[in-house]
Amino acid sequence: MAEAFLRKYGSEKFIAYSAGIDPKEIHPMTYRVMEEIGISLANHRSKDLMEYMGKVHFGYLITVCNIAEKTCPTVFPGVGERIHWSFEDPAVYEGSEEEKLNKFREIRDAIEKRIKDWIAEKTE
């Protein structure tokens, strides 16, 4: 979600990448809630951090959940600034189908707001 929002709102100033230590398939509800607001993830895929480590310079490395913050290497070659934003992982939320979908929407909206605010901070 964060990668898609950064591409949508910040593509003139930033190049967005997304990866994880243990990438999983993109959750079907992620596709659904992003499509609800007109963002297709059709060309997105989960990527392993090793695809980029030591190969790409990142001005910013942003982790978006506590597990990512704990498992991401503390030394990451080519990173200018490391930032952590703590969002719940909606995929582990327990509840009815509608409750889960609402949790995905809640997290989607929170990530979108944080991305917009961050872009505004960095481009002032």
OpenMM code with the backbone's topology and positions (N, CA, C; nanometers):
from openmm import Vec3, app, unit

residues = "MET ALA GLU ALA PHE LEU ARG LYS TYR GLY SER GLU LYS PHE ILE ALA TYR SER ALA GLY ILE ASP PRO LYS GLU ILE HIS PRO MET THR TYR ARG VAL MET GLU GLU ILE GLY ILE SER LEU ALA ASN HIS ARG SER LYS ASP LEU MET GLU TYR MET GLY LYS VAL HIS PHE GLY TYR LEU ILE THR VAL CYS ASN ILE ALA GLU LYS THR CYS PRO THR VAL PHE PRO GLY VAL GLY GLU ARG ILE HIS TRP SER PHE GLU ASP PRO ALA VAL TYR GLU GLY SER GLU GLU GLU LYS LEU ASN LYS PHE ARG GLU ILE ARG ASP ALA ILE GLU LYS ARG ILE LYS ASP TRP ILE ALA GLU LYS THR GLU".split()
positions = [
    Vec3(0.0820, -0.1185, 0.0000),
    Vec3(0.0000, 0.0000, 0.0000),
    Vec3(0.0872, 0.1260, 0.0000),
    Vec3(0.1883, 0.1273, 0.0854),
    Vec3(0.2733, 0.2458, 0.0964),
    Vec3(0.3436, 0.2748, -0.0360),
    Vec3(0.3939, 0.1726, -0.1008),
    Vec3(0.4601, 0.1920, -0.2294),
    Vec3(0.3630, 0.2535, -0.3298),
    Vec3(0.2413, 0.2017, -0.3366),
    Vec3(0.1427, 0.2528, -0.4321),
    Vec3(0.1076, 0.3982, -0.4026),
    Vec3(0.0935, 0.4328, -0.2749),
    Vec3(0.0622, 0.5716, -0.2403),
    Vec3(0.1794, 0.6645, -0.2695),
    Vec3(0.3006, 0.6191, -0.2426),
    Vec3(0.4156, 0.7037, -0.2724),
    Vec3(0.4271, 0.7256, -0.4228),
    Vec3(0.3989, 0.6246, -0.4998),
    Vec3(0.4005, 0.6403, -0.6454),
    Vec3(0.2916, 0.7387, -0.6897),
    Vec3(0.1745, 0.7288, -0.6284),
    Vec3(0.0624, 0.8156, -0.6674),
    Vec3(0.0890, 0.9613, -0.6325),
    Vec3(0.1355, 0.9868, -0.5121),
    Vec3(0.1464, 1.1247, -0.4633),
    Vec3(0.2867, 1.1841, -0.4725),
    Vec3(0.3870, 1.1012, -0.4833),
    Vec3(0.5226, 1.1542, -0.4772),
    Vec3(0.6116, 1.1188, -0.5927),
    Vec3(0.5564, 1.0711, -0.7023),
    Vec3(0.6404, 1.0212, -0.8113),
    Vec3(0.7264, 1.1293, -0.8768),
    Vec3(0.6924, 1.2560, -0.8584),
    Vec3(0.7743, 1.3627, -0.9154),
    Vec3(0.9031, 1.3846, -0.8354),
    Vec3(0.9026, 1.3431, -0.7089),
    Vec3(1.0179, 1.3663, -0.6210),
    Vec3(1.0854, 1.2381, -0.5728),
    Vec3(1.0131, 1.1269, -0.5750),
    Vec3(1.0636, 1.0029, -0.5167),
    Vec3(1.0432, 0.8857, -0.6119),
    Vec3(1.1317, 0.7864, -0.6003),
    Vec3(1.1132, 0.6584, -0.6683),
    Vec3(1.0819, 0.5577, -0.5585),
    Vec3(0.9679, 0.4935, -0.5691),
    Vec3(0.9226, 0.4030, -0.4634),
    Vec3(0.9595, 0.2582, -0.4932),
    Vec3(1.0085, 0.1912, -0.3909),
    Vec3(1.0364, 0.0476, -0.3948),
    Vec3(0.9719, -0.0126, -0.2712),
    Vec3(0.9415, -0.1394, -0.2771),
    Vec3(0.8870, -0.2076, -0.1612),
    Vec3(0.9436, -0.3481, -0.1574),
    Vec3(0.9838, -0.3913, -0.0382),
    Vec3(1.0397, -0.5261, -0.0237),
    Vec3(1.0297, -0.5688, 0.1211),
    Vec3(1.0505, -0.6961, 0.1445),
    Vec3(1.0463, -0.7481, 0.2803),
    Vec3(1.1470, -0.8600, 0.3006),
    Vec3(1.1680, -0.8929, 0.4269),
    Vec3(1.2595, -1.0011, 0.4639),
    Vec3(1.2004, -1.1361, 0.4239),
    Vec3(1.0704, -1.1526, 0.4453),
    Vec3(1.0014, -1.2775, 0.4153),
    Vec3(0.8754, -1.2443, 0.3349),
    Vec3(0.8915, -1.2055, 0.2076),
    Vec3(0.7755, -1.1593, 0.1311),
    Vec3(0.6714, -1.2689, 0.1095),
    Vec3(0.5473, -1.2278, 0.1225),
    Vec3(0.4329, -1.3155, 0.0979),
    Vec3(0.3552, -1.2586, -0.0208),
    Vec3(0.2640, -1.3361, -0.0730),
    Vec3(0.1771, -1.2857, -0.1792),
    Vec3(0.0973, -1.1673, -0.1252),
    Vec3(0.0653, -1.0730, -0.2125),
    Vec3(-0.0172, -0.9603, -0.1711),
    Vec3(-0.1548, -1.0138, -0.1332),
    Vec3(-0.2017, -0.9723, -0.0175),
    Vec3(-0.3293, -1.0212, 0.0360),
    Vec3(-0.4444, -0.9776, -0.0552),
    Vec3(-0.5391, -1.0666, -0.0830),
    Vec3(-0.6529, -1.0312, -0.1691),
    Vec3(-0.7307, -0.9079, -0.1212),
    Vec3(-0.7387, -0.8886, 0.0100),
    Vec3(-0.8102, -0.7711, 0.0602),
    Vec3(-0.7323, -0.6427, 0.0339),
    Vec3(-0.6006, -0.6529, 0.0228),
    Vec3(-0.5211, -0.5353, -0.0130),
    Vec3(-0.5570, -0.4916, -0.1543),
    Vec3(-0.5612, -0.5877, -0.2467),
    Vec3(-0.6030, -0.5550, -0.3830),
    Vec3(-0.7394, -0.4872, -0.3809),
    Vec3(-0.8305, -0.5451, -0.3064),
    Vec3(-0.9695, -0.4973, -0.3045),
    Vec3(-0.9815, -0.3548, -0.2511),
    Vec3(-0.9203, -0.3278, -0.1357),
    Vec3(-0.9373, -0.1938, -0.0774),
    Vec3(-0.8635, -0.0869, -0.1573),
    Vec3(-0.7565, -0.1241, -0.2237),
    Vec3(-0.6880, -0.0263, -0.3076),
    Vec3(-0.7698, 0.0007, -0.4346),
    Vec3(-0.8294, -0.1025, -0.4911),
    Vec3(-0.9145, -0.0837, -0.6085),
    Vec3(-1.0353, 0.0025, -0.5753),
    Vec3(-1.0840, -0.0061, -0.4510),
    Vec3(-1.1973, 0.0762, -0.4085),
    Vec3(-1.1678, 0.2254, -0.4242),
    Vec3(-1.0417, 0.2635, -0.4127),
    Vec3(-1.0055, 0.4054, -0.4245),
    Vec3(-0.9329, 0.4344, -0.5567),
    Vec3(-0.9458, 0.3432, -0.6501),
    Vec3(-0.8952, 0.3665, -0.7843),
    Vec3(-0.7480, 0.3378, -0.8070),
    Vec3(-0.6856, 0.2607, -0.7169),
    Vec3(-0.5450, 0.2249, -0.7346),
    Vec3(-0.5354, 0.0756, -0.7629),
    Vec3(-0.4845, 0.0425, -0.8805),
    Vec3(-0.4668, -0.0977, -0.9172),
    Vec3(-0.3293, -0.1454, -0.8722),
    Vec3(-0.3267, -0.2624, -0.8158),
    Vec3(-0.2001, -0.3257, -0.7786),
    Vec3(-0.1663, -0.4392, -0.8738),
    Vec3(-0.2281, -0.4376, -0.9895),
    Vec3(-0.2114, -0.5461, -1.0863),
    Vec3(-0.0657, -0.5707, -1.1225),
    Vec3(0.0152, -0.4667, -1.1310),
    Vec3(0.1558, -0.4834, -1.1684),
    Vec3(0.2489, -0.4883, -1.0487),
    Vec3(0.1936, -0.4959, -0.9296),
    Vec3(0.2745, -0.5028, -0.8085),
    Vec3(0.2958, -0.6487, -0.7693),
    Vec3(0.4068, -0.6739, -0.7021),
    Vec3(0.4337, -0.8074, -0.6495),
    Vec3(0.5158, -0.7923, -0.5225),
    Vec3(0.5115, -0.8930, -0.4398),
    Vec3(0.5953, -0.8943, -0.3206),
    Vec3(0.7382, -0.9237, -0.3625),
    Vec3(0.8324, -0.8479, -0.3054),
    Vec3(0.9728, -0.8639, -0.3419),
    Vec3(1.0575, -0.8867, -0.2176),
    Vec3(1.1645, -0.9599, -0.2362),
    Vec3(1.2589, -0.9857, -0.1291),
    Vec3(1.3568, -0.8697, -0.1192),
    Vec3(1.3921, -0.8335, 0.0016),
    Vec3(1.4856, -0.7252, 0.0274),
    Vec3(1.6170, -0.7433, -0.0481),
    Vec3(1.6580, -0.8672, -0.0674),
    Vec3(1.7860, -0.8951, -0.1330),
    Vec3(1.7876, -0.8515, -0.2804),
    Vec3(1.6707, -0.8271, -0.3389),
    Vec3(1.6673, -0.7753, -0.4757),
    Vec3(1.7316, -0.6373, -0.4845),
    Vec3(1.7325, -0.5657, -0.3724),
    Vec3(1.7808, -0.4279, -0.3711),
    Vec3(1.9065, -0.4061, -0.2879),
    Vec3(1.9272, -0.4891, -0.1873),
    Vec3(2.0351, -0.4649, -0.0912),
    Vec3(2.1704, -0.4586, -0.1608),
    Vec3(2.2367, -0.3448, -0.1421),
    Vec3(2.3672, -0.3235, -0.2017),
    Vec3(2.3640, -0.2905, -0.3499),
    Vec3(2.2457, -0.2833, -0.4085),
    Vec3(2.2324, -0.2576, -0.5516),
    Vec3(2.1687, -0.1223, -0.5820),
    Vec3(2.0893, -0.0725, -0.4878),
    Vec3(2.0160, 0.0521, -0.5084),
    Vec3(2.0441, 0.1448, -0.3911),
    Vec3(2.0685, 0.2728, -0.4198),
    Vec3(2.0818, 0.3725, -0.3124),
    Vec3(1.9420, 0.4207, -0.2764),
    Vec3(1.9122, 0.4198, -0.1483),
    Vec3(1.7841, 0.4690, -0.0988),
    Vec3(1.8085, 0.5925, -0.0143),
    Vec3(1.7459, 0.7019, -0.0510),
    Vec3(1.7537, 0.8204, 0.0318),
    Vec3(1.6839, 0.7970, 0.1650),
    Vec3(1.5779, 0.7161, 0.1596),
    Vec3(1.4992, 0.6840, 0.2792),
    Vec3(1.4644, 0.5358, 0.2764),
    Vec3(1.4756, 0.4726, 0.3904),
    Vec3(1.4254, 0.3369, 0.4088),
    Vec3(1.3172, 0.3491, 0.5153),
    Vec3(1.1937, 0.3182, 0.4778),
    Vec3(1.0809, 0.3331, 0.5693),
    Vec3(1.0214, 0.1969, 0.5969),
    Vec3(1.0224, 0.1580, 0.7243),
    Vec3(0.9538, 0.0356, 0.7636),
    Vec3(0.8142, 0.0750, 0.8106),
    Vec3(0.7158, -0.0094, 0.7791),
    Vec3(0.5769, 0.0287, 0.8091),
    Vec3(0.5071, -0.0631, 0.9084),
    Vec3(0.5806, -0.1567, 0.9655),
    Vec3(0.5241, -0.2378, 1.0726),
    Vec3(0.6360, -0.2768, 1.1681),
    Vec3(0.5986, -0.3134, 1.2887),
    Vec3(0.6982, -0.3427, 1.3914),
    Vec3(0.7836, -0.4641, 1.3569),
    Vec3(0.7246, -0.5632, 1.2945),
    Vec3(0.8027, -0.6821, 1.2556),
    Vec3(0.9103, -0.6430, 1.1543),
    Vec3(0.8739, -0.5591, 1.0581),
    Vec3(0.9722, -0.5133, 0.9596),
    Vec3(1.0836, -0.4351, 1.0276),
    Vec3(1.0479, -0.3529, 1.1227),
    Vec3(1.1479, -0.2736, 1.1929),
    Vec3(1.2460, -0.3635, 1.2681),
    Vec3(1.1946, -0.4710, 1.3283),
    Vec3(1.2806, -0.5625, 1.4047),
    Vec3(1.3670, -0.6505, 1.3155),
    Vec3(1.3154, -0.6879, 1.1989),
    Vec3(1.3856, -0.7849, 1.1155),
    Vec3(1.4696, -0.7227, 1.0043),
    Vec3(1.4448, -0.5980, 0.9713),
    Vec3(1.5235, -0.5322, 0.8666),
    Vec3(1.6659, -0.5143, 0.9161),
    Vec3(1.7643, -0.5443, 0.8340),
    Vec3(1.9037, -0.5294, 0.8781),
    Vec3(1.9314, -0.3888, 0.9297),
    Vec3(2.0047, -0.3809, 1.0408),
    Vec3(2.0372, -0.2499, 1.0972),
    Vec3(2.1366, -0.1761, 1.0088),
    Vec3(2.2191, -0.2494, 0.9386),
    Vec3(2.3100, -0.1885, 0.8418),
    Vec3(2.2585, -0.2251, 0.7036),
    Vec3(2.2200, -0.1230, 0.6314),
    Vec3(2.1657, -0.1427, 0.4973),
    Vec3(2.2429, -0.0491, 0.4047),
    Vec3(2.3359, -0.1037, 0.3266),
    Vec3(2.4200, -0.0191, 0.2412),
    Vec3(2.3365, 0.0697, 0.1484),
    Vec3(2.3750, 0.1954, 0.1393),
    Vec3(2.3096, 0.2860, 0.0463),
    Vec3(2.1860, 0.3551, 0.0994),
    Vec3(2.1643, 0.3552, 0.2302),
    Vec3(2.0463, 0.4203, 0.2874),
    Vec3(2.0869, 0.5522, 0.3499),
    Vec3(2.0165, 0.6582, 0.3123),
    Vec3(2.0435, 0.7884, 0.3693),
    Vec3(1.9824, 0.8052, 0.5076),
    Vec3(1.8535, 0.7779, 0.5193),
    Vec3(1.7820, 0.7942, 0.6463),
    Vec3(1.6840, 0.6784, 0.6651),
    Vec3(1.6845, 0.6238, 0.7844),
    Vec3(1.5926, 0.5141, 0.8173),
    Vec3(1.4797, 0.5693, 0.9028),
    Vec3(1.3564, 0.5349, 0.8653),
    Vec3(1.2364, 0.5856, 0.9319),
    Vec3(1.1457, 0.4671, 0.9636),
    Vec3(1.0785, 0.4732, 1.0780),
    Vec3(0.9827, 0.3670, 1.1125),
    Vec3(0.8459, 0.4278, 1.1382),
    Vec3(0.7455, 0.3722, 1.0696),
    Vec3(0.6056, 0.4072, 1.0942),
    Vec3(0.5367, 0.2792, 1.1381),
    Vec3(0.4765, 0.2811, 1.2535),
    Vec3(0.4157, 0.1603, 1.3091),
    Vec3(0.2683, 0.1498, 1.2703),
    Vec3(0.2405, 0.0637, 1.1738),
    Vec3(0.1031, 0.0334, 1.1346),
    Vec3(0.0740, -0.1118, 1.1686),
    Vec3(-0.0486, -0.1377, 1.2084),
    Vec3(-0.0902, -0.2765, 1.2320),
    Vec3(-0.0868, -0.3513, 1.0989),
    Vec3(-0.0639, -0.4803, 1.1065),
    Vec3(-0.0736, -0.5656, 0.9883),
    Vec3(-0.2192, -0.6112, 0.9787),
    Vec3(-0.2956, -0.5594, 0.8835),
    Vec3(-0.4370, -0.5961, 0.8771),
    Vec3(-0.4593, -0.7440, 0.8445),
    Vec3(-0.3590, -0.8097, 0.7877),
    Vec3(-0.3733, -0.9508, 0.7509),
    Vec3(-0.3851, -1.0418, 0.8721),
    Vec3(-0.3395, -0.9981, 0.9881),
    Vec3(-0.3476, -1.0821, 1.1082),
    Vec3(-0.4687, -1.0482, 1.1939),
    Vec3(-0.5457, -0.9481, 1.1535),
    Vec3(-0.6651, -0.9080, 1.2284),
    Vec3(-0.7680, -1.0207, 1.2251),
    Vec3(-0.8270, -1.0477, 1.3392),
    Vec3(-0.9286, -1.1527, 1.3473),
    Vec3(-1.0662, -1.0904, 1.3613),
    Vec3(-1.1599, -1.1449, 1.2880),
    Vec3(-1.2971, -1.0959, 1.2921),
    Vec3(-1.3728, -1.1512, 1.1731),
    Vec3(-1.4948, -1.0999, 1.1562),
    Vec3(-1.5751, -1.1422, 1.0419),
    Vec3(-1.5115, -1.0880, 0.9141),
    Vec3(-1.5583, -1.1355, 0.8018),
    Vec3(-1.5067, -1.0897, 0.6729),
    Vec3(-1.5206, -0.9374, 0.6609),
    Vec3(-1.6350, -0.8844, 0.7004),
    Vec3(-1.6581, -0.7395, 0.6931),
    Vec3(-1.5680, -0.6638, 0.7904),
    Vec3(-1.5474, -0.7179, 0.9098),
    Vec3(-1.4581, -0.6541, 1.0072),
    Vec3(-1.3142, -0.6519, 0.9548),
    Vec3(-1.2720, -0.7609, 0.8932),
    Vec3(-1.1373, -0.7657, 0.8357),
    Vec3(-1.1230, -0.6631, 0.7237),
    Vec3(-1.2236, -0.6564, 0.6393),
    Vec3(-1.2211, -0.5601, 0.5290),
    Vec3(-1.2142, -0.4171, 0.5833),
    Vec3(-1.2891, -0.3902, 0.6887),
    Vec3(-1.2842, -0.2568, 0.7498),
    Vec3(-1.1472, -0.2275, 0.8095),
    Vec3(-1.0808, -0.3279, 0.8646),
    Vec3(-0.9459, -0.3089, 0.9186),
    Vec3(-0.8490, -0.2756, 0.8048),
    Vec3(-0.8610, -0.3447, 0.6928),
    Vec3(-0.7772, -0.3137, 0.5769),
    Vec3(-0.8014, -0.1704, 0.5302),
    Vec3(-0.9271, -0.1266, 0.5294),
    Vec3(-0.9581, 0.0116, 0.4897),
    Vec3(-0.8982, 0.1118, 0.5883),
    Vec3(-0.9094, 0.0817, 0.7160),
    Vec3(-0.8544, 0.1699, 0.8201),
    Vec3(-0.7035, 0.1873, 0.8025),
    Vec3(-0.6340, 0.0754, 0.7831),
    Vec3(-0.4885, 0.0817, 0.7668),
    Vec3(-0.4540, 0.1510, 0.6349),
    Vec3(-0.5267, 0.1206, 0.5292),
    Vec3(-0.5053, 0.1873, 0.3992),
    Vec3(-0.5147, 0.3389, 0.4148),
    Vec3(-0.6200, 0.3848, 0.4812),
    Vec3(-0.6406, 0.5286, 0.4973),
    Vec3(-0.5326, 0.5923, 0.5839),
    Vec3(-0.4884, 0.5209, 0.6864),
    Vec3(-0.3823, 0.5728, 0.7738),
    Vec3(-0.2497, 0.5825, 0.6977),
    Vec3(-0.2202, 0.4824, 0.6165),
    Vec3(-0.0965, 0.4848, 0.5373),
    Vec3(-0.1032, 0.5978, 0.4345),
    Vec3(-0.2161, 0.6128, 0.3695),
    Vec3(-0.2304, 0.7205, 0.2708),
    Vec3(-0.2064, 0.8567, 0.3361),
    Vec3(-0.2658, 0.8808, 0.4528),
    Vec3(-0.2474, 1.0080, 0.5228),
    Vec3(-0.1007, 1.0291, 0.5600),
    Vec3(-0.0366, 0.9242, 0.6116),
    Vec3(0.1037, 0.9372, 0.6538),
    Vec3(0.1945, 0.9655, 0.5345),
    Vec3(0.1684, 0.9007, 0.4234),
    Vec3(0.2470, 0.9251, 0.3020),
    Vec3(0.2295, 1.0698, 0.2568),
    Vec3(0.1054, 1.1174, 0.2514),
    Vec3(0.0805, 1.2556, 0.2099),
    Vec3(0.1512, 1.3546, 0.3025),
    Vec3(0.1404, 1.3323, 0.4334),
    Vec3(0.2047, 1.4212, 0.5304),
    Vec3(0.3565, 1.4190, 0.5139),
    Vec3(0.4133, 1.3003, 0.4961),
    Vec3(0.5581, 1.2859, 0.4813),
    Vec3(0.6066, 1.3561, 0.3549),
    Vec3(0.5358, 1.3383, 0.2452),
    Vec3(0.5738, 1.4057, 0.1207),
    Vec3(0.5707, 1.5573, 0.1402),
    Vec3(0.4681, 1.6065, 0.2072),
    Vec3(0.4595, 1.7500, 0.2333),
    Vec3(0.5781, 1.7984, 0.3174),
    Vec3(0.6167, 1.7203, 0.4186),
    Vec3(0.7318, 1.7549, 0.5021),
    Vec3(0.8605, 1.7630, 0.4193),
    Vec3(0.8783, 1.6655, 0.3336),
    Vec3(1.0042, 1.6537, 0.2585),
    Vec3(1.0127, 1.7449, 0.1382),
    Vec3(0.9009, 1.7999, 0.0937),
    Vec3(0.9034, 1.8818, -0.0266),
    Vec3(0.8718, 2.0284, 0.0013),
    Vec3(0.8674, 2.0659, 0.1264),
    Vec3(0.8391, 2.2065, 0.1618),
    Vec3(0.9509, 2.2965, 0.1171),
] * unit.nanometer
topology = app.Topology()
chain = topology.addChain("A")
for resn in residues:
    res = topology.addResidue(resn, chain)
    for name in ("N", "CA", "C"):
        topology.addAtom(name, app.Element.getBySymbol(name[0]), res)
